[in-house]
Amino acid sequence: MKPRAVDAEKLYRAQLWSSDRLMMLRVVLYLSALVFVWSIFYATADIRALLGWTAFAMLFILLPARQSRERIRHEYAGVTGRSVIVHGLTAMGQGLSWTAAMLMLGRDADAAQVVAIWTLTSCLMVGAAVAFAALPFATIGFLLPTGVGSILLFWDMKQLPALVACYALVLLIASLKHAREFGKQLSTSTELEEKSAVVSLLLREYEDTGSDWLWQTDAARRINGVSSRFASIMGVEPAELEGKPLVQILAGSAWESGKFAAALHDLAEKLKRRESFSNIIIPVEIAGEIRWWELSASPRVDEKGAYLGFRGVGSDVTVQRESADKIAQLARFDALTDLPNRLQLSDALQSALEGVERWNSRCAFLMIDLDRFKAVNDTLGHQIGDRLLQRVAERLRQVCSSNELCGRIGGDEFAIVIREVVDTHYVDQVAEATIELLSRPYEVDQHTLYIGASIGSALAPRDGRTTETLIRSADLALYRAKEEGGGKHCHYEPRLHLHAEERRTLEVALREALEKQQLSVVYQPVVNAKSGAVEGFESLIRWTHPEMGPISPAKFIPVAEDARLIAPIGEWVLRTACHEAMHWPANVRVAVNVSAEQLSHPSFVSTVMSALAQSGLPAHRLELEVTESVFMRDDTSATQVLEQILALGIKLSLDDFGTGYSSLGYLSRTRFSTIKVDRSFVVGASRNVPESLAIVRAVVALAESLGMATTAEGVETESEVEMVNRLGCTKIQGYYFGRPMPAEEARSLFGRGGISAVA
């Protein structure tokens, strides 16, 4: 059995104590060695060099002695790994001092002096190996420099360097091996001490609390010699138990019917066969209450070997049993909703898949994600969110029959295992019923809450034959359902896996592009509708991959949002655009798109301030474009951040107005400088579509009444230019006046006094 790891502080104390107990002997040995060196080299060595070396050597004789004395005086209090390292460094200093002696004194010495100095050093190496046997770092610190010095001392003497190297290596290996054995021995002794302490603790607990009791039977398996503790636990007098069959006492009211617990049957068989047993746990009825006992016993015989009965010990383990049951419950059920958790769902799915293999049938797995749940959590708090999850769990139980098992995976994700699928339409029925029921209003603490559900399903064996594969397939289908707006059910299709792989590849490439600066910013002019003069540029991000070529923002921006890369990318675009705008005339603005995730980040305002400060761009020349989606997460928070932006003097533009919820509430609360009319309305209005004409007129009128400008997006033809001018739009943006262009081309537009149509 492998010894357990020893407490680090205890190990350090033991190591240093093993060295300190030999400290005085080492001091005497080193001082004697100094005297020996002086006696050999006094007549031939440079006295000043010898004195300098002696001072150096004395330093590393007295310093360890002082450290040792301090440790002993403080009884090794506060000893740490640093103490061991310092000890090793002083040992290295000692080794270096004797290495210096060999190299300095042995260089011009005769053969007898060389042999004398190395003999002395080799003795010191042996002494260090013994003294530092429990300290590997100190051993290496001393033996390594002295070993190298010995090799250099005999460098020109044929085989002697190799012999000296072997000598030092053997000492080093032996010391390290001894250090390892020291650690093992300390670990073993520590474990024995702990076991001894545990045994003592158990004995004291038994004596103090009387948690166990002794019992015995005669040869006929009847209780005799009843202990008072046993009788007290049963709630009767000892005389009432004396002579009764043990099994009858344990069976209680079940004795008459003979319907015993399985464990009691096992106990009866052990008694009948006269076999020893231990830790048999049985239910015992006492005063109408079920208790759990743990019994152990062995048969007893007299001097002649005649069977006398059983003698054993019993203990009440009801508390432990209930705790174990509770732990088992927690391990397999979700604490908040009391639904089966991920572990139990996986087991149920595995069992269903085994049935699929055995009976050539089908099963299904449904992954459920709640729509708009995060908004409830963010606005009303986690307590309301938790109660809502409990209501969702109640409704899920209503959906499921005996053929289904519903559970909670985590957060706002749930799942349903359909054990047997006879008809594939049955999966659709369960999914649609779930979505319909979960989408009904909830009444939680006087709040009426509206959420929905999206479901992805996978069918075995068609979509997978293992739990991992089937869960992954259902997850991919759920992702598609969320992508398509939520509130719907999607089946798994093989192309979803390919789509996921493509997204994963794109995410990896996008992270690399951000690191390697493969992204670029282009600028599309925004012109005055009447004069055609450039009033600003909208900065747009572009990505050209070295192998995949140009990648559309419509393709990689959603990936960036899912991968939480939109914030660093957005910050980079912001800083780049601000720096570039400093090359334009002072009346030209730069517009930068800001995502909902960026706006919700706590450091967003400080990031904008930093970008302006580093570039030197005045705040009024920066315009941030946001879409209605930023208000869908948390209206109050978004409004507060935008107010801080406006307070800095930065302009705000509302992009794609009319394509989303188009709430007038946030228009009245947030002072936008510009409303941008989406290209779809521009195209419709140019074709005289009544609805599009009405929307553009309404937006222009709304903007004028609120003191805002209007920008028509996506204008590509002369007829569209005439139309938006006629309807009253103040600014125009589109291919007719300029495609998104690199920074150099944008700079070249100035100096023309305006801008005309660009082919």
N, C-alpha and C positions, 0 to 999 in steps of 0.2 A: 504493500500500500504506500502510495506516495505521500510524504509528509506535507502538511499544509504550509503555506507561506507564513513567515514569521513577521510580526509587527516591525516596521522599519526602524523605529526608535529603539526598540529592544535589541535589534540586531546591531545597530551602531554602538550601543553601550557595551554589548558583549565583545565586539571586535576591538574597541579601544581599550577595554579593560584587559583583554588578553595581551595587548602590547604594553600597557602601562605597568603591569605587574613585573615586567622585565626591564623597566626603564633604568633603574639604578645600575643593574648589571651592564646595560648598554653604555651608560655614561662611563663606568669604570673601564669598559673595554675600549671605548673611543679615546679616553685620556691615555690609557696605556699605549694605544697605537700611536698617539702623538709623540709620546716620549720615545717610542721605538724609532719613529721617523727621524726625530732630532738626533738620536744616537747614531744612526746610519749615515745621515747626509749632512750633519753639522760641518764636517771638515771640508766637504767638496761643493756644497750647494751655495748659491747666492743667498746671503743671510737675509737681505731685504725681501727677496721673493719668498723665502721660507717663513719669515715673520708674517707676511701678508697672507700666505696660504693658511698659516696657523690661526690667524684671526678669523678667516672665512670658515675654517673647520670648527672653531670654537663656537661661532655663531649658531651653527646647525647641530651643535651638541647641547648647548644651553637652552636654545629656543624650544626644542621638543620637550626637554626636561621641565621647563616652566609650564608649558601647555599641559603636560601630564599632571603636574602638581595641582594646577587649577581645576582640572577635571575631577581629580580625586577629592579635592577640598570641597567642591560643590556636589559631590556624590553623583556626578554625571548628569546633573540636571541641565536641560536645554540642549542636549547633544542632538545634532541633526546630521544630515548627509554632508552639509558644508564642513562640519567638524572632521569627518572622515577624509574629505578632499584636502583640507588644510594639513592634516596629518600626513597624507600622501605626498603633498608638495614639500614638506619639511624633510621627509625621507628622501625625496629626489634631490633636495639640496645637499644632504649628507652624501648621497651617491656621487653627485657632481664634485664635491670637495675631494673625495678620494680618487675620482677620475682625474681631476686636476693634478693631484699629487703624483700619480703615475706618469702622466704626460709631461709634467714640468720637471720632476726630479729624475725620471728614468731616461730622459732624452740624452743626457751626457754622462749617465752613470755607467759603471763597469758591470760585468755580468753578475757579480755577487750582489751588488746593490739592486739590480733589476729583479733578480730572483727574490731578494728580501722584500722589496716593495710589493711585488705581486703576491708573494706568500701571505703577507699581511692583509692585502686587499681581499684575497680569496677567503681568508678567515672571517673578515668582516662581512663578506657576501653570505657565508654560511650563517653567521650570526643574524644578519638581517632576514634571511629566509626563515629562520626559526622564530625570531621576535615578531616579524610581520606576517606570520603564517595565516592569520585570520583576516588580513587586510590586503587584498589583491592589488589595489592601487598603490599602496606603499611598497609592496614587494617589487612591483614593476618599476616604480619610481627609483628604487635603489639599485636593483640588479641590472636594469637596462643601461644606464650610463656607465656603471662600473664594468659591465660586460664588454661594452663597446670600447671603453678605455683599455681594457686588458688586451683586446684584439689588436688595437693600434700599438700597444706597447711591444708586442711580439710580431709586428707586421712583417719584419724582414727576416724572420727565423723559421722559414719553411713551414712545416706542419703545425707549429705551435699555435698560430692564430685559430686554426680549425679546432684544435684540441681545447683551447680556452673558450671558444664559442660554444662547444658542446657542453663544457662544464657549466657555463652560465645558463645555458638553455635547460639543462637537467635540473638545476636549482630552481629555475623559474617555473618549470612544469610541475615539479614536486610541490612547490609552495602554492601554486594555484589549485592543485588537486586537494591539498590539505585545506585550503580556504573553502572549497566546495563541500568537503566533508564536515567542516566546522558548521557551515550553514545548515546542512542536513541534520546534524546532531542537535543543533539548537532548536530547529523546527520540531524534531521528534520529542525533545524534552518539553517544549512548550505545549505540544499536543497532549502529552501525558499529564502535565499539570492541569490543563483545562479539563481533561476527562476526570481527573481526580476531584476537581472542584465541582464538576457536574454531579458526580456520584454523591459527594457530600451534600450538595444542595438537595438532591432528590431524597436522600435519607432524612435530612432535616424537615423537608416538606411533608414527608410521610408521617414523621413523628408529630409535627405541629398541627397538621390539618386532618390527618386520619382519612385521606381520600380513598385508601384501599382497605380491604378487609380479607380475613382468612376464612376459609370454609373447608369442610371435609365430609366425606360420606363413609358409610360402612360397606361391607362386601355386597349388600343388597341395594346399593345406590341410594340409601336413605341418609338424610342429613343427621349428623351427630356432633356433639361438642360445639353447639352453636355459639358463636362469639356474640358479645353484646352489640358490637358495631354492626354486624350483619343483621341482627334482629331489629336494631334501631332504623336501619335503612329500609327494611321491609315494613316498618311501622307496627310491629307486634312484639310480644314478649318472647324471649328465647325458648321457653317451654312450648309455645305454640308451633314452633318450627321443628323441634326435636323429633326425630323418627319419621318425618315426612319425606317422600321421594323428592329428590332434587328437581327432577323434570316437572313434577306437579307444581312445585312452588314457583318455578320459572314460567310455566304456562299460564297460570292464573285462571281466568274465566274460560280460556280455550281448552282447559283440561277435559271438560266434559264432552265437547264436540270433537276433540282430536285434531282440530285444524290449527296446527302449530306453524310457527314461522320456520322457514327452511333451515335457518341457522340453528334452531333448537333441535330439529331432526338430526343435524350433523353432530351436535353435542351428545344426544342420546346414543348415537352410533359409536362415538368415541368411548363413552362410558361402558357400553355393552362389550366392546372389543378390548377394553382396558388399555387404550392407547393414550399416550401423552398428547396434550393439545395446548395451544397458546393463542392468545389474542382473538378468540372467537367472540364476535359481537352479536348479541341477541337482544330482541325487544322484550322487556319485562313489564307486566301490568302491575302497578302499585297504586292502590286506592283509586282505581279508575283512570289513572294516567299512565301513558306509555313512557318508560324510561329505557335507556340503552345501557347495557352492561357489557363489559369486556372481561372474559373469564380465561384463566390459564390454570392447568393442573397436571399432575402426574400421579400414576398409581403408586400406592405405598404397600410395602410388604414387611413381614416381621423377620426375626433373625433366621428363621428356617425357610424363608422365601414364600410363606403363605400370603395370599392376597388379602389385604385388609380394607381396601377401598381407595378413594381418591382424596388428595389434599391439594388445595390450590388457593389462588388469590383472585379477588374480583375488584372491579372499580367501576364507578358510574361515569360513563363518557357521553352523557346526554348533551352537555354543552358543546363538546368537541364535535359530536355528530351533527348537531344543528348548525354549528359554524361551517362544517364541511359541506352540508347541504346548501347553506347560503352562498358559500364560495362557488359551488357548482352552479347555482342559479345565476350568480353574477357572471360566471365564465361563459354562460350560454344565452343570457338574456340581456337586453339593453336596459340599463338602469332607469332611464327617463320614461320610456314608453312601455316597458315590460314586454316588448316584442322580442322574438328570437333575434340574436345579434349575427354579425358576419360569420362567426365560427359555426353556429348552428345552421345558418343558411347554407354554408359550404358543405356541411355534413349531409344536410337534406338533399342538396343537389347531387352530391356524390352517390347517395343511396338511390336517387332516381335514375342516375346514369347507369348504375349497376343493373337496375331493372330493365333499362333500355337494352343493354347487352344481353341479358338473360332471356327476355321475352320478345326481343325484336320489336320493341314498341317505341314511343317517342315521349319526350318530356320537354319542358320549356322553362326559360329563365327570363323574368321581366325586371328590368332596372328602371326605377322610378325616381325622378328628380322634381322637386317642387318649384313651380314658377313663381317669381316675385316674393319668395320667402325672405330673401336678404333684405328687401325693403322694409318688411315688417320688423325684422330684428334691429335694423339700423334706426328706424323711427320710433318704435315703441319699446325697445329694449329686449334683452335676452329672456327675461321672465315671461313676457307675453309670447315670445317666440317658442319657448319650451312648452307652454300650455297649448299653443297651436299644434306643435308636433304631437302632443298627447291626443288631441282631437283627431288628427290625421290617422294616428295609429288605431283609434276606435273605428274609424270608417273603413280602414283597410281590413280589419277583422270581419266587418259586415260583408265585404266583397268576397272573401275567401270561403270556399267550401272545404269539406274534408279532403278534397283532392289538391288543395293548395296550402302552402305555408308562406305567410308574409312575415317580413322582418325588417329591421332597420340596419342599414350598412354603416351609417354615420352622418352627422350633419343633417342636411335635409334630403338625404338619399335613402330610399327604401327599395325593397325587392320582393318579388313573389316567385316561389318555385312551384310550377305546375307539375305534379308528379307523373301524370299520365295524360297524354294528348291524343285523343281518338280522332278528332277532326281539327285541322289547322285553324278553322274559323273560330274554334273555341278560344284560342289565344287572343284573337281580335275582340271577342266578346268580353273576356276578362279585362283586357286593357281598356276598352271603351267604357265599361262599367266603372272601372277605377278612376279614369279621368273625369267622368261625369260626376261621380260622387265626391271626389276630392276638390272639384271646382265649385261646389256649392258654397254659399256664404257661411262663415264661422262666426259665432258669437263668443268672444273671449273677453272677460272682464269689462263688459259694457262697450266693447269695440266690435264693430262688424268688419270682418276681414275677408278679403277676396284674394285667393291665390289660385293657382292651377297646377297641373301636373303634366310632365312630358315622360313618355315611356319608350324604351328601346327593348326589343325582345329578340331572343335567339332560340332556335329549335334544335334539339338533339335528336338524332345524330347528324342532321344535315349541316348545322352551323358549328359543330364541335363535339368531340367525344370525351373531353376532360372538363373538369370544373373551371380551370383557368381559362381554357379556350372559350367556353360558353359564356363566362362572365365578361371576358374581353369583347366578344362579339356583341353581346347585349349593350355593353358600354359604348361601343362604336355606333350602334343603332340609336342609342339615347343621344349621343352627340349630334347626330344628324337631325333628330327631332328638335333639339334645342336650336340648331342652326336654322331650321325652317320656321322659327318663330315660337316654338313651344306649344303646349296644349294639344299635342297630337301623339300618335303612336307610330313608330317606324320599325319595320322588320330589318334584321341584319341582311346585308347583301355583300357578296365577296368584294365588290368594288369599294365598299366602305373601308375595308382593310387597306386596299391600295391607296385610297384617299388619305387615310391616317398615316401611312408610311410616307406619302408625298409631303404631308404637313410636317412630319417629324424631320425629314431630310431638309425641308425648307427652313425649319427652325434652327437646325444645326448650322446651315449655311448662313442664315441671317445673323446668328451670334458671331460667326467668323467674320462676316462682312462688317459688323459694328466694330470688332477689334482691329481689323485690317484696313478700315476706312475705305471700304468699297462703295459706300453710299455717297450720293451727291445731291446737291440742291439745285433746282432750276427755278426760273422766275417768270411768271406770266403777267404781262402788263394789265393794269386796270386804268382805263382812260375816261376822261370827261366826255359824257354823252354829246355835249354840244360842240366843244372845241377840239376834241380829239387829243388833247394834251395828256401826257402820262401823269396820273396822280399817285400811282403806287404800283407795287408788284405783289402778287401772291406767291409765297415761297412753297414749292412742292418738292417732295422727296422722290428720288429715282434710285434704282438699283440695277446695276449691270453686273451679273455674275460672270467670272472668268470662263466658265464652262457652259452654264445654262443660258447665257446671254441676258438681254433685258427682261426683267421680271416686273409685271404690272403691280402698282401699289394696291389695286383691288385684290390682288392675290396674297401679297406679303403683309399688308397692314393687319388683316384679321389674325394672321399667325403671330405677329408681334404683340397684339393685344392679349391673345391667349397665353403667350409665353412670358408675359410681364416685361416685354422689351420696349413697349411703346413709350414708357417714361424716359429711359435713357436716349432713345432715338429722337423723341420730341425735344428733349433738352439740347441735343446736338444740333438739330435743325434750327432751334431758336437762337443759339449762340452764333451759328454760321450766318444766318440771315441778318442778324444785328450788325455783325462785322461788315458784311457786304453792303448793307444800306448806307454805311458811312462813305461809300464811293459815289453815291448818287447826290443829286441836288438836294438842298435842305428842305424843299417843299414836297419831296416824294416819300411816301410811307412804304413800309414793308408789312405785309400781313402774314401771320404764322398760324397754322391750324393747331388747335389744342384739343386733345382727347379728354373724355370724361375721367379716365384713370389719372391723367396728369393733373387735372384740376382738383381731384380728391386727395392728392398727395400733400402731406403737411408742409413740405418744404417748397411747394410750387411757387409761392409768392417770392420767397427769398431767391429762388433760382432765376426768376424773371429780373429781379433787381440786380443780381450778379451779372446777368447777360448784358443789361444796359450799362452797368458800370464799367465792365471790362471793354466793351466796344466803344463807349463814349456816345452812343446813340441817344438823342433826347427822347423822353418817354412818349411825347405826342406823335412821334414818327413811327411808333410801333402799334400795330393793330392785331389783336388776337381774335381768331375766328373760332367760334364754338357752335355746336349743333344742339338741337333740342334734347338730345340724349343725356346731356350733362345734368339736366333738371329731373330726369326720371329716377336717378338713384336716391338723391336726398336734396330736395328743393332748397331747404334752409341753408345747408352747408355750401352748396354751389353758389347761391346768392351772396353769401358772406364773402367767399373768396373773390367773386367778381367785383364786389364793392371795394375790396382792398386794391384790386388791380386798377379800377377806375380812379381811386384816390391817388394813385401814383401818376395820373395823367395819361395813362395808356388808353387807346381806343378799343372798343369792342364791336365785333361784327357777328350777326346771327346768320349762320350758313344754312342753306337748304330749307329755308322757311316754307312751310306748306306741305312738306313731304312726310312729316311725322304727326305728332299730336297737335302742334300749332296752338298751344294754350296761350291766350292773351294775358294770363296772370303774370307770367314771368316777364313779358314785355313791359308791363306796367311797373314792375318792381326793379328791373335792371335797365340802366341807361345805355342802350346800344347806340352806336353812332351810325351803323349801317345794317340794313336787312338785305340779304342776298336772295334773289329770285332764282329758283332751280331751273336748269336748262329745259326740263320736261315741260314746264309751263311756257317758256319762251318759244319752244318749237310749236306747241299747241296753239299759242296765240298767233304766231305767224301764219298758221293754217286756218285761222279764223274759227278755232274750236271755241264755242261759247263759254264752256266752263273755264278754260285756260285764260281767256280774255278777262272774264270776271275776276278770277283769282289775282291776276297781275294788277288789274285796276284797284282791287281791294287792298293789296299789299302796298301799292304806291300811295294810296289815300291814307292808309294807316300810318305809314312811315312819315308822310308830310304832317299829319296831325300830331305825331309824337316828336317831330323835329329830327327825324332820321333820314339818312340818304338811302337810296336803293341801288343795288348793283345787279344787272341782268347777267347771268352766267351762261356760258356756252354759246355766245352769239357767233355765228359762222358765215352768214350771208348778208348781203346788203339789204335785202328785204327785212331781215330780222333786226338790223340796225335801225331802219326807218320805223319799224313797228314799236320797238322799245322806246325810241325817242318820242313817238306819238303818244304812247301811254304814260310818259312822264318819268321814266327811270333816269336817275341822275348820273350813273356810272355804268360802263359796259366792260365786260371781260369775255374773251373768247378768241377762237382761232382767226376770226376776221381781222383783229388788230394785232395778233401775235400769239404764236404757240409758246408753251413753256420753253425757256431758252437758258443756256448757260450764263453764268455771271458776266463773262466778257461781252456777250452779245447784248445783254441788258444794259451795260454801261454805254455801248455804242449808240443806243437809241437817243441819248440826250444830245442837245446841240442842234436838233432839227427843228426845234420850235413846236414840236407836236409829234404825232405819229399817224401815219396813214395806213391803209390796208396792207397787210403783209401776205404775200402769196404762200 
